[in-house]
Amino acid sequence: MIEVAHRPRKRLFLILILISLCIATISSYGLWIVSLPGLANISSYLPMILGVVLAAVILAAAFGVIGIILAILGFNTLGMFQGVAWSAINLLFPLAICVGKLFDVEKERIERSFIEVSNHLIKHKNIVVESGKLLIMTPHCLQHEDCPHKITRNVANCRRCGLCPIGDLTTLAENYGVHIAVVTGGTLARKVIKTIRPHAVLAIACERDLTSGIQDVFPIPVIGVLNSRPQGPCCNTQVDLKKVEQALQSFVTNKKHK
């Protein structure tokens, strides 16, 4: 049986990002040194131009990482930190995964730590939206495998029999007046986002899908809730409804729920 592990520590992702930033800085300097003779032969200005570009990228990434750390520590940060921080994450995340492998850290553990950091950053901004502008997005694997009803086209087809969490999630969405969609993958998820145009998303998924989804839909704010897999991945998965409702309450301004 496979279950989601205990709540991950944010510091794991932060440490890996800092190490990745150091590696990127050293690599950029090495690239500049190696390219220096050839560029100088072409134009005396090219080494300086390349140096400025590489320095700007590294400084921007460092600026973003500093913003993330300050937000995690509870300091108020400027709004501009959000975009720069996510740019730094997108730039350094693949390298952080590679660094994690070198230290024998499981990729899922790093992804859980990333999701924890992402959720903290979103909550730190105290984002609130109207209920009609919030979307709950759930994976198809939450539906019981023997269920004959097609809910990816219309979640209202759910009979709320209690065999899976979809019925309770649908009721929760109705109580709060928010949208809900069940998707089979990234392509359908992007289509739903494009159609509904939510101002915020509450996403339920596994580590891999949440990580890629959070990055794909930026700048739309996303709070991720990990599912659990008592029967293995992609089969009759479960989700903690209390965590989902807590996330709803942190997002929604005009609640219908009583």
Protein Blocks (a to p, Z undefined) as FASTA:
>chain_A
ZZddddddfklmmmmmmmmmmmmmmmmmmmmmmmmmmmmmmpmklmmmmmmmmmmmmmmm
mmmmmmmmmmmnopacdfklmmmmmmmmmmmmmmmmmmmmmnopafklmmmmmmmmmmmm
mmmnopacdfklcccdddfklpcfklcbdfklomklpgolopamklmmmmmmmmnopacd
ddfbfklmmmmmmmnopabdcddddfklmmmmmmmmpcbdcdddddddfkoghiapacdf
klmmmmmmmmpmbdcbZZ
